[in-house]
Amino acid sequence: MNDNNSHVPKILIVDDRHENILALELILHELDVKLIKAYSGNEALKEALYHKFALAILDVQMPEMDGYELAELLRKDHINRSIPIIFLSAFVSDDFHIFKGYEAGAVDFLTKPYNPDILIGKVKIFIELEKYRDYLEDLVEERTEQLKKEIQVRKKKEVELKDLNAQLLHSEKLAALGEISTAIAHEMRQPLNFISIITQSVLMDIKKDSLNIEELKNEFQGVTMQINKMTKIIDHISFFSRKSSGKKEDVVCIDQLIESMMILYKKQLQALGIDLNVEYIDNPVFFCDAIRLEQVLLNIVNNARKSLEKSEKELKLITIKTYKMNSDESPIKQKSLCIEIGDNGDGVCKELEEKIFDKFVTTRSKGEGTGIGLSISKEIINEHGGIIQLCNNIGQGAIFKIILPLDES
């Protein structure tokens, strides 16, 4: 390890037992990382004041502050709020503990005694993702700052801003590998978490000799569905570099899509004190690529959540509403479905409002976003023959409208 290199990824390891810390050091010593050790939750929080970590490996069972409490506090830290977390536990008695870990921010769960090769493999993946993320964050910060300065200069000189879009589009050619790796990490996380939960549950049932064949069938059907979902995601990764036809594969009922999407998300919103209101004025069945439409909806809901987290308003609310539009009232001039996702946060700053759907433009601070989520969402909706619009009200919140064509039959 080269401790003098400021770019060497840092890994936080926390365990109240010295022998467990030593074991982790021995397992990870050949990796090009810097290990920051802590023997309690409070000690780990002190280290978090001075370091940005690429990964945290936390013991669950610790006195005074257990791993779940520590994870939640780390997530509130501005520097380490997006830190991936691997929990190590001597025992995981039931699904409650697993779900508690994922709600606290875990990306994985390993039960002691764990396989050192598996742990090293997982750590290597997160280190590589950290390198790609750092690269993209620097690029996003550079492009966003450049854009703000250009807008300010043009305003002072009262010069038209026509060339800014061309300059921003040119940046799309940069960091192709970084874009792909970010998209994979973003889109794979949900199905991987699902599969991890199921496999941990099955392993515990095997350990307790309490396997239920019918439950096992249902669980493995769910795993198969998630694997198929990941296969489709991989098939669509190449849309960064090609013009997609926006083919429609699935017959979708919009309320079912939204409800299934929000199953895991509702608890996270509740934990943050954010209310959710969903209203289905119309609920048509239509054709779309369900996986990619879900990606768009999740991205916009996640942006709304981030906006409300920063807001100081006492009442925080995300609203989702669906309704039909006739041809004469729809901007795409045909019978349409409109999906509105809004929040009562602070809205989008005026300087970035016109460029919000461009690549590498973000309203968040460094480390909180890559600036490609809304540009991907716009491309997906365009491929379906629809449009996505921002209705912005500074100080009052923002509403994103997704308008998709419905079959005229």
Phi, psi and omega in degrees: 000144178248094184290342183279348181274115183292344181269359178291125180300144180252137178241127177269123175242129186230124176199141182278355180253125183299323182294328178290320176299315180298320179298318178296320178299318180294322181291320189260003190294334182277350180282150180278068181222164174249123181269127175252116186262144174215141183253008176200166178297318180296321178295322178295320179296324176296318179296327181293341178290338187243354185225148168255123187259143173278338184195148172236132175246111190243135170283138181283311186271100176224147179290158177069302180224115181279177184297325180296314180298319179297318180299318180295321179290322177297322180294339178275348179284132185299321185285320188247023186294336180256016184296130173290144184231130171250123177269136172248130184221138177289336176204147173230106193280329182202177182299333181303316182292323179294311179297324178299320178296315181291326176294329179282351176116010182291146169254348178199160181229125174237134180262131178287142355284135183259161178278118182303324181294322178295316179299315180299317179300317180293318180298318180300320179298314182291329177293318178296318178297324178297320179295316177296320181295318178299319179298314181292321180298318178297320179294317179298314180298317181297314182290321181294315179296320179297318180297315180299317180296319180296320180295318179298316180297315182293327178293317180297321182271358182052041179262142179298152187257031187294327186279348183295319181296319179296319179295321181291320178298327179298328182289346179298336181284346183276152172055045180300317179296321179295320178299312183297315181296322178294317179297318179299311181300318183293315187276334183277340189300316184296307179295326179294319177298319179298312181297320180298318179298315182296314182295321177297321179295316180296317180299321178293320178296320177297315181298323181270001181055046183230035180293135174248116187300318181295316177297322180297320178300313181297319181295319181284336170296320177296319178299317179299319179298318180292324176296318177298323179296317179295324177299317178295321179300314180299320180298332185264355183301327185290359180294347176301326190245005179224160177273114183275151178277353181062042185296146183255121188251325192247145170273118190238136169258119193298324180293323178293320179297314182292317181297317179294324179295325188268000183304309181276337186280333183299317181297321180296319178295317180299319180296333180268002181075028181253124177277152179234128177236119181243130182227119178256095178288319173227147185225068185283157170266132183212170180263133176196172170273101190298322182297315185284327175294320176298322178300318180297312182298316179297320181297317182289319177297319179296320176297320178297319178299315180298319179297318181288329177299324181278342184284147178262011181290145182288315177264121180242127190219135169247132180241139174234127182223138176236142177199160179272153175233135175286165183302321184285343180252352180272137178295341178265008171060038171204166179304129191221160168254131176247128175245115179257129175236115185229163175220163180253037178282216186261359180079180181263134181300147187301326183296331184255357186302315184286341184250014190296334181264005178276155179290147176065025173243127182221150176268357185265168177284165178302136180092354184250357180185157182259346179080016180242351185300311182287329177293321175296316180300317180297318181294320179298313181295319177301320180294338176270006180081013182248190178222159175232133185233151174252125171251103189255137177225097185302127181089346182243340179127185182221147176234127173259126180253122175254119183243117184240143180289142173253149176298140184285349183292000000 
